[in-house]
Amino acid sequence: MTNTLDDKAIVKDYFNATGFDRWRRIYGDGEVNKVQKDIRIGHQQTIDTVIGWLESDDNLPNLSICDAGCGVGSLSIPLAKAGATIFASDISEKMVTEAKERAAKELADTGKLTFAVQDLEALTGQYHTVICLDVLIHYPTEEALGMIKHLGSLAQSRLILSFAPKTCLLTILKKIGQFFPGPSKTTRAYQHKEKTIIAALNENGFKIERTSMTSTRFYFSRILEAVRSE
Ligand code: SAM
C-alpha cells in the first residue's frame, strides 16, 4: 500500500534541505567526493544522450518542451540555449531558485525558459515533448505509473523518461547505501521493471522509438523515448 502524498512530502522536504545541498554540488562543477563525481559524470551522460537525440532531429527551435522535475536546470538550460521553448518545473522551491540563478548566468536571453515550483502531477497544458529525467527513482512503481499517465496526457508527440532499471537492484541499493551514509541523509530509491514502464507507455498511446542506458560505477539510468503511436 503506498501513499503518494507522503512520498511527495518526503521527497519535497529532502530536495529543499539535505538533498538540495548534495545534488546542487553533484550537478555543479566544484569539488565533490569520488562517488559524487561518478554520479555527476553518469548524470551528464544521460543529459548529453537526450540532448543528442533532440539535436539530431534538427527542429529544436520549433519545439515546446516540458521538463518535469527539472532540478537545477541541467537539461532545460542547454535546451533553451539551443532555441527550444522550455517550461521547467520542480516540486522543490530550492531547486527551482538554483535553476533560475544558473539560467540567468548561462543564458544571454532567458525569454524562452519559464520556471515553476510545481508537483509534476499538477502540471497542465500541452507540449510537443515532455521530459522527466531521474525523477521516477524517488517513487514506488505504482506511483511512477500514475506519473507516467499524467505526463503522457501533457505530451502531444513524445515523452522521454529515465529511471533506474530493476535489474540493477542489488547494485544500486548497495551504491545508494554508500552514497547516502546515515539515516539523516537518506532518501528512498526505487527501481522499476522496464517491461512495466513500457507497458504503461503503450497503454497510454506511446511506442518506444529510441533507448539508451547510462551505467557508471554508481549511477544507472535507462532512458526511453516514447512517441505517440496513434
Ligand atoms: N531532472 C533533473 C536532472 O536530471 O537534472 C533532476 C533530477 S533529481 C535526481 C530529481 C528531481 O526531481 C529533484 O529536483 C526533485 O525535487 C524533483 N521531483 C521529485 N518529485 C517530484 C514531483 N512529484 N514533481 C516535480 N518534481 C519532483
Residues whose N, C-alpha, C, O or C-beta is under 5 A from the ligand:
A	BS01	SAM	V11 F15 A68 G69 C70 G71 S74 S89 D90 I91 S92 M95 Q118 D119 L120 L133 D134 V135
